[in-house]
């Protein structure tokens, strides 16, 4: 960034430090736009607070306070107070088992507290998180967010601590001596049925329930070129933990694969779901309410998925306004990430999430305090970037609208098809007037019939003949005969009642005023007999 912009941030940090006086912070979290030079700000913080533990990451956008977020800002969260201790560091390459070993070894020794992790997102993230999950003891709360950037920016996301930065690693910060809680907020509803993952490779899903993953998605959404992040997969984690979301990131037209933002294992059960703005905000409200029920924290840190920002659009600010309503006076901070990490339930293991909001509450240690410094840096270049991003958001909203229109058409077609199948089944079981009454009123009034004719049929020697045939052949032959009987019954104005094994039962005079039902029943019996005689004379019929 330009020197003048850096000077603005440095001056603001100095002014805030003077206002705090002797209250020396123990730890710092820094979240910044990828266009900022974080090393300048890290040096500034370390020079002013030599013993401070520091970790941070670039973000898709930076958020703090009710109704405020920016794609071109830096945010510094300072934590301090008696009893609070902190340690920080950075893994240069999370895919290297040796490199990440130091963090895993230290995590195994922390019996409690809070561990923030800010890793790069990619192929190695799942393996890194699996190793961290295996190393962390049950009392250690592990939360964090994947390094991010704005989609229109080509700079690679970075992870940094007080010693430097990397683009393939993980910055981390451990806190102890303060009460910590976390809530996972999703907000989705199922669209399709629960299906099994037949074939996948990490985050690439090839086959779902006998079809390519792309076929399953396009069944609901149509032939859209862009993956629809508003329709993620809900993935069962196993062990009764619950479900996590997987957001689609791209399609492979030739192979039919769908790439997701995190691993989807073979054999897992998934469900396509829909994430809507009201559901997302409702989940945010529920999470804030649960945190408030446990007492007011000193700081609430929101780690929200960048995909949620795209879904919420102009309502993005409400993810920060809603918690402030439940937690008045509490400092609010956070950022939009490329992945989210937190346990689904309290005391559970850390999970890899997409399209999720993680709310982290840090209570005041004895006499402690928290503060949030947010500095927007105005310039002509930043305004031009904001205009370009607004245009990109507009195009994204148009695509979302088209996706929802296709989804509604597909669901309507499926509903119509299910209705037709249900009606056909009813008509196969019940006479048409009875079926209509049942659909209309939900019940059928009993009717007394003064005069009716009942017709039974039975196949002579059926038991002996059936013993010489396979079950499939028995069912097929009965179906052929009864289908012909259905047609004869309909032609003679009778009503089919039921079949019992090889017996067929129908009646006349139940639903009509005609007095010739006995004659029609006799004529139908003759027609059935003649059809059976002709059927038995066919060359393929023996016995």
VEXBA-608934 format. One record per residue (C-alpha): x, y negated, z; residue number from 1. Coordinates in pm, whole numbers. Each point is the difference from the previous one (the first is absolute). Layout:
<sites>
@east:X, north:Y, up:Z, pagu:NUM;
...
</sites>
This chain:
<sites>
@east:0, north:0, up:0, pagu:1;
@east:108, north:-362, up:-41, pagu:2;
@east:203, north:-155, up:277, pagu:3;
@east:-273, north:-251, up:75, pagu:4;
@east:-246, north:283, up:57, pagu:5;
@east:240, north:179, up:235, pagu:6;
@east:55, north:-321, up:193, pagu:7;
@east:-376, north:-34, up:56, pagu:8;
@east:-14, north:348, up:153, pagu:9;
@east:313, north:-53, up:211, pagu:10;
@east:-126, north:-333, up:132, pagu:11;
@east:-335, north:155, up:92, pagu:12;
@east:168, north:285, up:190, pagu:13;
@east:216, north:-250, up:187, pagu:14;
@east:-300, north:-210, up:94, pagu:15;
@east:-191, north:304, up:126, pagu:16;
@east:302, north:114, up:206, pagu:17;
@east:25, north:-339, up:167, pagu:18;
@east:-367, north:17, up:88, pagu:19;
@east:48, north:341, up:165, pagu:20;
@east:285, north:-118, up:219, pagu:21;
@east:187, north:268, up:195, pagu:22;
@east:-235, north:287, up:-89, pagu:23;
@east:256, north:203, up:-194, pagu:24;
@east:-153, north:258, up:-238, pagu:25;
@east:121, north:362, up:7, pagu:26;
@east:-120, north:105, up:-346, pagu:27;
@east:-96, north:-149, up:-335, pagu:28;
@east:-208, north:126, up:-292, pagu:29;
@east:42, north:-179, up:-332, pagu:30;
@east:-239, north:44, up:-292, pagu:31;
@east:72, north:-196, up:-312, pagu:32;
@east:-85, north:-45, up:-364, pagu:33;
@east:245, north:184, up:-224, pagu:34;
@east:100, north:-335, up:-154, pagu:35;
@east:149, north:-118, up:331, pagu:36;
@east:364, north:62, up:87, pagu:37;
@east:-56, north:180, up:328, pagu:38;
@east:373, north:4, up:88, pagu:39;
@east:-1, north:-378, up:56, pagu:40;
@east:-285, north:29, up:245, pagu:41;
@east:145, north:308, up:172, pagu:42;
@east:326, north:-187, up:62, pagu:43;
@east:-193, north:-297, up:133, pagu:44;
@east:-192, north:216, up:249, pagu:45;
@east:308, north:195, up:110, pagu:46;
@east:206, north:-319, up:43, pagu:47;
@east:-269, north:-151, up:221, pagu:48;
@east:-62, north:328, up:192, pagu:49;
@east:324, north:205, up:-8, pagu:50;
@east:-131, north:305, up:187, pagu:51;
@east:-329, north:32, up:-181, pagu:52;
@east:-117, north:325, up:-164, pagu:53;
@east:-136, north:-71, up:-348, pagu:54;
@east:-167, north:194, up:-279, pagu:55;
@east:-205, north:-103, up:-297, pagu:56;
@east:-119, north:61, up:-352, pagu:57;
@east:-117, north:-176, up:-311, pagu:58;
@east:-377, north:4, up:-42, pagu:59;
@east:-267, north:-45, up:-265, pagu:60;
@east:-132, north:-287, up:211, pagu:61;
@east:51, north:-137, up:349, pagu:62;
@east:-289, north:-57, up:239, pagu:63;
@east:-36, north:-176, up:332, pagu:64;
@east:-283, north:-161, up:187, pagu:65;
@east:-367, north:-7, up:-91, pagu:66;
@east:-61, north:-72, up:-367, pagu:67;
@east:363, north:-33, up:-106, pagu:68;
@east:212, north:213, up:-232, pagu:69;
@east:252, north:-91, up:-267, pagu:70;
@east:192, north:175, up:-276, pagu:71;
@east:281, north:-256, up:37, pagu:72;
@east:83, north:-24, up:368, pagu:73;
@east:225, north:129, up:274, pagu:74;
@east:-128, north:118, up:334, pagu:75;
@east:207, north:47, up:314, pagu:76;
@east:-149, north:171, up:306, pagu:77;
@east:202, north:-51, up:320, pagu:78;
@east:-60, north:227, up:300, pagu:79;
@east:141, north:-50, up:347, pagu:80;
@east:-60, north:16, up:372, pagu:81;
@east:125, north:179, up:312, pagu:82;
@east:-1, north:378, up:-30, pagu:83;
@east:1, north:3, up:-380, pagu:84;
@east:294, north:175, up:-166, pagu:85;
@east:66, north:49, up:-370, pagu:86;
@east:233, north:166, up:-247, pagu:87;
@east:14, north:-29, up:-378, pagu:88;
@east:183, north:139, up:-299, pagu:89;
@east:-24, north:106, up:-361, pagu:90;
@east:31, north:318, up:-205, pagu:91;
@east:167, north:-83, up:-331, pagu:92;
@east:-143, north:296, up:-194, pagu:93;
@east:-295, north:192, up:142, pagu:94;
@east:49, north:282, up:-252, pagu:95;
@east:341, north:77, up:154, pagu:96;
@east:-45, north:240, up:297, pagu:97;
@east:330, north:-113, up:153, pagu:98;
@east:-82, north:-367, up:-31, pagu:99;
@east:-341, north:34, up:163, pagu:100;
@east:132, north:238, up:266, pagu:101;
@east:103, north:-281, up:234, pagu:102;
@east:-354, north:-139, up:18, pagu:103;
@east:-153, north:346, up:41, pagu:104;
@east:241, north:81, up:283, pagu:105;
@east:-77, north:-324, up:181, pagu:106;
@east:-374, north:44, up:-53, pagu:107;
@east:21, north:340, up:168, pagu:108;
@east:142, north:-167, up:310, pagu:109;
@east:-271, north:-267, up:32, pagu:110;
@east:-267, north:150, up:225, pagu:111;
@east:-239, north:-291, up:-38, pagu:112;
@east:-34, north:-348, up:-140, pagu:113;
@east:-65, north:-121, up:-352, pagu:114;
@east:209, north:71, up:-309, pagu:115;
@east:-55, north:-223, up:-304, pagu:116;
@east:119, north:146, up:-331, pagu:117;
@east:14, north:-189, up:-330, pagu:118;
@east:119, north:247, up:-265, pagu:119;
@east:19, north:-22, up:-377, pagu:120;
@east:-297, north:175, up:-162, pagu:121;
@east:68, north:273, up:-253, pagu:122;
@east:75, north:367, up:-46, pagu:123;
@east:217, north:20, up:315, pagu:124;
@east:-246, north:-175, up:232, pagu:125;
@east:-208, north:311, up:71, pagu:126;
@east:305, north:210, up:83, pagu:127;
@east:136, north:-277, up:224, pagu:128;
@east:-331, north:-27, up:184, pagu:129;
@east:-19, north:380, up:45, pagu:130;
@east:345, north:-5, up:161, pagu:131;
@east:-95, north:-293, up:224, pagu:132;
@east:-323, north:173, up:101, pagu:133;
@east:195, north:310, up:101, pagu:134;
@east:253, north:-202, up:203, pagu:135;
@east:-224, north:-248, up:183, pagu:136;
@east:-128, north:111, up:343, pagu:137;
@east:-377, north:-20, up:70, pagu:138;
@east:32, north:-311, up:216, pagu:139;
@east:164, north:-210, up:-273, pagu:140;
@east:-243, north:-203, up:-211, pagu:141;
@east:133, north:-25, up:-356, pagu:142;
@east:-156, north:-263, up:-229, pagu:143;
@east:112, north:-203, up:-297, pagu:144;
@east:-44, north:-101, up:-361, pagu:145;
@east:174, north:67, up:-329, pagu:146;
@east:211, north:-277, up:-149, pagu:147;
@east:-197, north:-197, up:-256, pagu:148;
@east:4, north:-278, up:-255, pagu:149;
@east:-251, north:-173, up:-220, pagu:150;
@east:-74, north:201, up:-318, pagu:151;
@east:98, north:-295, up:-221, pagu:152;
@east:346, north:-15, up:158, pagu:153;
@east:280, north:219, up:-139, pagu:154;
@east:218, north:-20, up:310, pagu:155;
@east:32, north:331, up:186, pagu:156;
@east:-145, north:11, up:354, pagu:157;
@east:261, north:-19, up:275, pagu:158;
@east:43, north:122, up:357, pagu:159;
@east:231, north:-189, up:234, pagu:160;
@east:135, north:-31, up:353, pagu:161;
@east:249, north:-237, up:158, pagu:162;
@east:286, north:178, up:-181, pagu:163;
@east:-119, north:-14, up:-361, pagu:164;
@east:-261, north:129, up:-243, pagu:165;
@east:-69, north:292, up:-232, pagu:166;
@east:-249, north:94, up:-272, pagu:167;
@east:-21, north:376, up:64, pagu:168;
@east:4, north:15, up:378, pagu:169;
@east:-201, north:-68, up:314, pagu:170;
@east:26, north:-279, up:255, pagu:171;
@east:-116, north:89, up:350, pagu:172;
@east:-67, north:-162, up:337, pagu:173;
@east:-66, north:179, up:330, pagu:174;
@east:-176, north:-176, up:289, pagu:175;
@east:-51, north:121, up:355, pagu:176;
@east:-139, north:-164, up:309, pagu:177;
@east:-327, north:-123, up:-151, pagu:178;
@east:-341, north:159, up:-41, pagu:179;
@east:-57, north:105, up:-363, pagu:180;
@east:-306, north:127, up:-185, pagu:181;
@east:-89, north:59, up:-364, pagu:182;
@east:-322, north:40, up:-195, pagu:183;
@east:-37, north:140, up:-352, pagu:184;
@east:-274, north:-172, up:-205, pagu:185;
@east:-103, north:143, up:-338, pagu:186;
@east:-356, north:-50, up:-125, pagu:187;
@east:-108, north:244, up:-271, pagu:188;
@east:-291, north:220, up:-98, pagu:189;
@east:11, north:326, up:-198, pagu:190;
@east:-94, north:-3, up:-368, pagu:191;
@east:64, north:351, up:-128, pagu:192;
@east:1, north:341, up:167, pagu:193;
@east:280, north:138, up:214, pagu:194;
@east:246, north:175, up:-237, pagu:195;
@east:329, north:188, up:23, pagu:196;
@east:338, north:-110, up:-133, pagu:197;
@east:105, north:279, up:-236, pagu:198;
@east:333, north:-142, up:-119, pagu:199;
@east:211, north:-296, up:108, pagu:200;
@east:361, north:-111, up:30, pagu:201;
@east:47, north:-247, up:283, pagu:202;
@east:-219, north:-300, up:-82, pagu:203;
@east:-84, north:126, up:-351, pagu:204;
@east:-329, north:195, up:-13, pagu:205;
@east:-44, north:220, up:-307, pagu:206;
@east:-311, north:205, up:66, pagu:207;
@east:-309, north:-34, up:220, pagu:208;
@east:-257, north:276, up:26, pagu:209;
@east:86, north:155, up:-338, pagu:210;
@east:21, north:-328, up:-194, pagu:211;
@east:279, north:-248, up:-59, pagu:212;
@east:7, north:-276, up:258, pagu:213;
@east:-61, north:-257, up:-274, pagu:214;
@east:-311, north:187, up:-119, pagu:215;
@east:-141, north:-8, up:353, pagu:216;
@east:59, north:-375, up:31, pagu:217;
@east:-135, north:-83, up:-344, pagu:218;
@east:-309, north:207, up:63, pagu:219;
@east:-102, north:-275, up:242, pagu:220;
@east:177, north:-307, up:-138, pagu:221;
@east:11, north:47, up:-377, pagu:222;
@east:302, north:-47, up:-225, pagu:223;
@east:166, north:-291, up:178, pagu:224;
@east:371, north:-44, up:-62, pagu:225;
@east:77, north:-141, up:345, pagu:226;
@east:-16, north:215, up:313, pagu:227;
@east:-291, north:-109, up:214, pagu:228;
@east:145, north:-74, up:344, pagu:229;
@east:-352, north:-71, up:127, pagu:230;
@east:-63, north:375, up:-37, pagu:231;
@east:271, north:170, up:209, pagu:232;
@east:26, north:362, up:106, pagu:233;
@east:-84, north:90, up:358, pagu:234;
@east:245, north:275, up:101, pagu:235;
@east:-46, north:241, up:290, pagu:236;
@east:318, north:0, up:206, pagu:237;
@east:-62, north:335, up:168, pagu:238;
@east:12, north:85, up:369, pagu:239;
@east:-316, north:-197, up:68, pagu:240;
@east:181, north:-336, up:-23, pagu:241;
@east:-246, north:-145, up:-250, pagu:242;
@east:32, north:-143, up:-349, pagu:243;
@east:240, north:-246, up:-162, pagu:244;
@east:-37, north:-192, up:-325, pagu:245;
@east:205, north:38, up:-317, pagu:246;
@east:-25, north:-281, up:-254, pagu:247;
@east:47, north:81, up:-373, pagu:248;
@east:287, north:-197, up:-155, pagu:249;
@east:16, north:123, up:-362, pagu:250;
@east:-129, north:262, up:-245, pagu:251;
@east:185, north:233, up:-236, pagu:252;
@east:-225, north:15, up:-307, pagu:253;
@east:186, north:287, up:-168, pagu:254;
@east:23, north:233, up:301, pagu:255;
@east:-318, north:-106, up:180, pagu:256;
@east:192, north:-75, up:323, pagu:257;
@east:-88, north:-271, up:250, pagu:258;
@east:280, north:-159, up:205, pagu:259;
@east:-83, north:-111, up:355, pagu:260;
@east:168, north:-223, up:253, pagu:261;
@east:94, north:288, up:235, pagu:262;
@east:31, north:382, up:-13, pagu:263;
@east:-307, north:220, up:-58, pagu:264;
@east:90, north:364, up:82, pagu:265;
@east:-120, north:306, up:-189, pagu:266;
@east:-288, north:176, up:173, pagu:267;
@east:-121, north:-312, up:179, pagu:268;
@east:-363, north:-105, up:-22, pagu:269;
@east:-74, north:-345, up:-136, pagu:270;
@east:-299, north:-212, up:-89, pagu:271;
@east:-27, north:-294, up:-237, pagu:272;
@east:-139, north:-291, up:195, pagu:273;
@east:-94, north:-363, up:-47, pagu:274;
@east:145, north:-288, up:199, pagu:275;
@east:-216, north:-314, up:4, pagu:276;
@east:60, north:-338, up:158, pagu:277;
@east:-284, north:32, up:257, pagu:278;
@east:129, north:344, up:106, pagu:279;
@east:360, north:-126, up:28, pagu:280;
@east:-102, north:-296, up:214, pagu:281;
@east:-231, north:218, up:208, pagu:282;
@east:292, north:230, up:81, pagu:283;
@east:212, north:-305, up:89, pagu:284;
@east:-273, north:-120, up:237, pagu:285;
@east:-26, north:342, up:167, pagu:286;
@east:377, north:16, up:53, pagu:287;
@east:16, north:-348, up:152, pagu:288;
@east:-290, north:87, up:229, pagu:289;
@east:178, north:314, up:124, pagu:290;
@east:317, north:-198, up:70, pagu:291;
@east:-197, north:-269, up:184, pagu:292;
@east:-165, north:265, up:217, pagu:293;
@east:344, north:91, up:134, pagu:294;
@east:86, north:-354, up:105, pagu:295;
@east:143, north:-301, up:-180, pagu:296;
@east:351, north:55, up:-139, pagu:297;
@east:269, north:-261, up:-41, pagu:298;
@east:32, north:57, up:-375, pagu:299;
@east:-205, north:172, up:-269, pagu:300;
@east:200, north:101, up:-307, pagu:301;
@east:-197, north:95, up:-312, pagu:302;
@east:171, north:227, up:-253, pagu:303;
@east:-240, north:14, up:-294, pagu:304;
@east:31, north:172, up:-337, pagu:305;
@east:54, north:-222, up:-301, pagu:306;
@east:-279, north:194, up:-176, pagu:307;
@east:-245, north:-120, up:268, pagu:308;
@east:93, north:-356, up:-88, pagu:309;
@east:-96, north:71, up:-362, pagu:310;
@east:-332, north:149, up:110, pagu:311;
@east:-88, north:-278, up:244, pagu:312;
@east:99, north:-286, up:-231, pagu:313;
@east:-113, north:-330, up:148, pagu:314;
@east:-111, north:185, up:316, pagu:315;
@east:356, north:107, up:84, pagu:316;
@east:22, north:-265, up:271, pagu:317;
@east:-278, north:176, up:190, pagu:318;
@east:238, north:284, up:94, pagu:319;
@east:165, north:-263, up:221, pagu:320;
@east:-308, north:-202, up:91, pagu:321;
@east:-192, north:302, up:133, pagu:322;
@east:266, north:101, up:259, pagu:323;
@east:21, north:-360, up:120, pagu:324;
@east:-373, north:12, up:78, pagu:325;
@east:47, north:306, up:220, pagu:326;
@east:335, north:-116, up:145, pagu:327;
@east:-20, north:-378, up:45, pagu:328;
@east:329, north:-166, up:82, pagu:329;
@east:212, north:300, up:-101, pagu:330;
@east:290, north:-68, up:-237, pagu:331;
@east:-65, north:161, up:-340, pagu:332;
@east:264, north:105, up:-250, pagu:333;
@east:53, north:253, up:-276, pagu:334;
@east:62, north:68, up:-365, pagu:335;
@east:-123, north:195, up:-302, pagu:336;
@east:202, north:316, up:-60, pagu:337;
@east:40, north:269, up:-267, pagu:338;
@east:-78, north:277, up:255, pagu:339;
@east:-109, north:20, up:362, pagu:340;
@east:122, north:226, up:279, pagu:341;
@east:-183, north:79, up:324, pagu:342;
@east:-163, north:292, up:183, pagu:343;
@east:-367, north:57, up:-82, pagu:344;
@east:-91, north:43, up:363, pagu:345;
@east:163, north:-109, up:324, pagu:346;
@east:281, north:236, up:98, pagu:347;
@east:13, north:159, up:-347, pagu:348;
@east:290, north:25, up:-242, pagu:349;
@east:79, north:-281, up:-243, pagu:350;
@east:-174, north:37, up:-339, pagu:351;
@east:63, north:-145, up:-345, pagu:352;
@east:-294, north:-218, up:-110, pagu:353;
@east:-107, north:-192, up:-308, pagu:354;
@east:-271, north:-265, up:-25, pagu:355;
@east:-14, north:-25, up:380, pagu:356;
@east:23, north:-273, up:263, pagu:357;
@east:210, north:75, up:308, pagu:358;
@east:-61, north:-229, up:298, pagu:359;
@east:285, north:2, up:253, pagu:360;
@east:-66, north:-156, up:341, pagu:361;
@east:302, north:-94, up:209, pagu:362;
@east:-90, north:-89, up:356, pagu:363;
@east:192, north:-255, up:206, pagu:364;
@east:279, north:150, up:203, pagu:365;
@east:34, north:-161, up:345, pagu:366;
@east:-1, north:-371, up:-72, pagu:367;
@east:61, north:63, up:-370, pagu:368;
@east:-116, north:-198, up:-296, pagu:369;
@east:-28, north:20, up:-376, pagu:370;
@east:14, north:-267, up:-265, pagu:371;
@east:-54, north:-11, up:-373, pagu:372;
@east:177, north:-240, up:-236, pagu:373;
@east:-143, north:-30, up:-350, pagu:374;
@east:141, north:-242, up:-254, pagu:375;
@east:-144, north:-50, up:-347, pagu:376;
@east:250, north:-145, up:-245, pagu:377;
@east:-169, north:-219, up:-263, pagu:378;
@east:160, north:-54, up:-344, pagu:379;
@east:-101, north:-23, up:-366, pagu:380;
@east:138, north:351, up:-68, pagu:381;
@east:-205, north:145, up:284, pagu:382;
@east:-317, north:-165, up:-131, pagu:383;
@east:66, north:147, up:-345, pagu:384;
@east:41, north:345, up:153, pagu:385;
@east:-324, north:-42, up:192, pagu:386;
@east:-187, north:-89, up:-320, pagu:387;
@east:141, north:306, up:-177, pagu:388;
@east:-101, north:220, up:293, pagu:389;
@east:-351, north:-146, up:3, pagu:390;
@east:-38, north:95, up:-366, pagu:391;
@east:124, north:353, up:77, pagu:392;
@east:-254, north:28, up:284, pagu:393;
@east:-278, north:-112, up:-238, pagu:394;
@east:89, north:271, up:-251, pagu:395;
@east:12, north:256, up:280, pagu:396;
@east:-350, north:-97, up:117, pagu:397;
@east:-134, north:42, up:-353, pagu:398;
@east:143, north:352, up:-12, pagu:399;
@east:-149, north:82, up:341, pagu:400;
@east:-340, north:-115, up:-125, pagu:401;
@east:28, north:229, up:-304, pagu:402;
@east:106, north:293, up:222, pagu:403;
@east:-301, north:-45, up:227, pagu:404;
@east:-236, north:-19, up:-299, pagu:405;
@east:136, north:331, up:-133, pagu:406;
@east:-21, north:159, up:345, pagu:407;
@east:-365, north:-100, up:34, pagu:408;
@east:-79, north:145, up:-343, pagu:409;
@east:172, north:329, up:86, pagu:410;
@east:-171, north:30, up:338, pagu:411;
@east:-337, north:-83, up:-157, pagu:412;
@east:53, north:269, up:-267, pagu:413;
@east:100, north:255, up:264, pagu:414;
@east:-303, north:-93, up:210, pagu:415;
@east:-232, north:38, up:-300, pagu:416;
@east:153, north:339, up:-85, pagu:417;
@east:-42, north:120, up:360, pagu:418;
@east:-360, north:-125, up:0, pagu:419;
@east:-73, north:190, up:-321, pagu:420;
@east:154, north:318, up:144, pagu:421;
@east:-204, north:-36, up:318, pagu:422;
@east:-321, north:-53, up:-194, pagu:423;
@east:72, north:298, up:-222, pagu:424;
@east:60, north:213, up:309, pagu:425;
@east:-326, north:-117, up:157, pagu:426;
@east:-193, north:74, up:-319, pagu:427;
@east:158, north:343, up:-15, pagu:428;
@east:-123, north:73, up:352, pagu:429;
@east:-327, north:-193, up:21, pagu:430;
@east:-284, north:-93, up:-236, pagu:431;
@east:36, north:-346, up:-154, pagu:432;
@east:-280, north:-171, up:203, pagu:433;
@east:137, north:144, up:324, pagu:434;
@east:354, north:-110, up:-86, pagu:435;
@east:-121, north:-352, up:-81, pagu:436;
@east:-190, north:-20, up:331, pagu:437;
@east:308, north:119, up:188, pagu:438;
@east:222, north:-263, up:-168, pagu:439;
@east:-257, north:-274, up:55, pagu:440;
@east:-110, north:71, up:358, pagu:441;
@east:275, north:223, up:138, pagu:442;
@east:-260, north:264, up:91, pagu:443;
@east:-281, north:203, up:-159, pagu:444;
@east:-355, north:5, up:134, pagu:445;
@east:-148, north:355, up:23, pagu:446;
@east:-282, north:66, up:-251, pagu:447;
@east:-272, north:270, up:30, pagu:448;
@east:-75, north:181, up:-329, pagu:449;
@east:-341, north:172, up:-36, pagu:450;
@east:73, north:201, up:-312, pagu:451;
@east:339, north:112, up:-136, pagu:452;
@east:171, north:285, up:-183, pagu:453;
@east:336, north:144, up:103, pagu:454;
@east:225, north:199, up:-236, pagu:455;
@east:281, north:233, up:116, pagu:456;
@east:253, north:180, up:-218, pagu:457;
@east:240, north:276, up:95, pagu:458;
@east:255, north:194, up:-206, pagu:459;
@east:-56, north:374, up:1, pagu:460;
@east:313, north:195, up:95, pagu:461;
@east:195, north:-319, up:75, pagu:462;
@east:185, north:136, up:305, pagu:463;
@east:135, north:301, up:-189, pagu:464;
@east:93, north:-207, up:-305, pagu:465;
@east:174, north:-267, up:213, pagu:466;
@east:228, north:266, up:151, pagu:467;
@east:151, north:59, up:-347, pagu:468;
@east:79, north:-371, up:-57, pagu:469;
@east:241, north:-251, up:149, pagu:470;
@east:-143, north:-277, up:220, pagu:471;
@east:73, north:-261, up:-269, pagu:472;
@east:-187, north:206, up:-259, pagu:473;
@east:-300, north:47, up:229, pagu:474;
@east:-23, north:-375, up:64, pagu:475;
@east:45, north:-81, up:-370, pagu:476;
@east:-278, north:237, up:-112, pagu:477;
@east:-242, north:-119, up:267, pagu:478;
@east:73, north:-361, up:-93, pagu:479;
@east:-73, north:75, up:-368, pagu:480;
@east:-332, north:163, up:86, pagu:481;
@east:-111, north:-259, up:253, pagu:482;
@east:89, north:-285, up:-237, pagu:483;
@east:-231, north:155, up:-259, pagu:484;
@east:-269, north:42, up:266, pagu:485;
@east:34, north:-368, up:94, pagu:486;
@east:-75, north:-97, up:-359, pagu:487;
@east:-302, north:235, up:-21, pagu:488;
@east:-138, north:-131, up:329, pagu:489;
@east:33, north:-360, up:-120, pagu:490;
@east:-170, north:83, up:-334, pagu:491;
@east:-301, north:145, up:183, pagu:492;
@east:-40, north:-285, up:248, pagu:493;
@east:104, north:202, up:305, pagu:494;
@east:233, north:-97, up:286, pagu:495;
@east:311, north:196, up:90, pagu:496;
@east:11, north:71, up:373, pagu:497;
@east:317, north:198, up:70, pagu:498;
@east:221, north:296, up:-88, pagu:499;
@east:80, north:273, up:250, pagu:500;
@east:275, north:230, up:-122, pagu:501;
@east:-139, north:147, up:-324, pagu:502;
@east:-354, north:-121, up:76, pagu:503;
@east:-151, north:-311, up:-162, pagu:504;
@east:-302, north:-182, up:145, pagu:505;
@east:-220, north:-269, up:-159, pagu:506;
@east:-353, north:-130, up:40, pagu:507;
@east:-279, north:-181, up:-183, pagu:508;
@east:-271, north:-232, up:123, pagu:509;
@east:216, north:-172, up:259, pagu:510;
@east:41, north:-342, up:-157, pagu:511;
@east:-261, north:-14, up:-277, pagu:512;
@east:-378, north:-6, up:-16, pagu:513;
@east:-30, north:266, up:-272, pagu:514;
@east:-207, north:311, up:80, pagu:515;
@east:177, north:224, up:-251, pagu:516;
@east:314, north:52, up:210, pagu:517;
@east:-69, north:374, up:33, pagu:518;
@east:-12, north:35, up:-380, pagu:519;
@east:321, north:-199, up:-37, pagu:520;
@east:173, north:212, up:263, pagu:521;
@east:-99, north:320, up:-184, pagu:522;
@east:121, north:-141, up:-333, pagu:523;
@east:329, north:-100, up:164, pagu:524;
@east:41, north:354, up:138, pagu:525;
@east:-54, north:144, up:-350, pagu:526;
@east:257, north:-247, up:-140, pagu:527;
@east:255, north:100, up:264, pagu:528;
@east:-55, north:368, up:-75, pagu:529;
@east:39, north:-56, up:-374, pagu:530;
@east:317, north:-205, up:52, pagu:531;
@east:153, north:276, up:215, pagu:532;
@east:-89, north:266, up:-261, pagu:533;
@east:169, north:-206, up:-272, pagu:534;
@east:299, north:-69, up:224, pagu:535;
@east:44, north:372, up:76, pagu:536;
@east:-5, north:85, up:-371, pagu:537;
@east:304, north:-216, up:-69, pagu:538;
@east:305, north:214, up:-95, pagu:539;
@east:207, north:-129, up:292, pagu:540;
@east:-258, north:115, up:255, pagu:541;
@east:43, north:349, up:132, pagu:542;
@east:-174, north:164, up:295, pagu:543;
</sites>
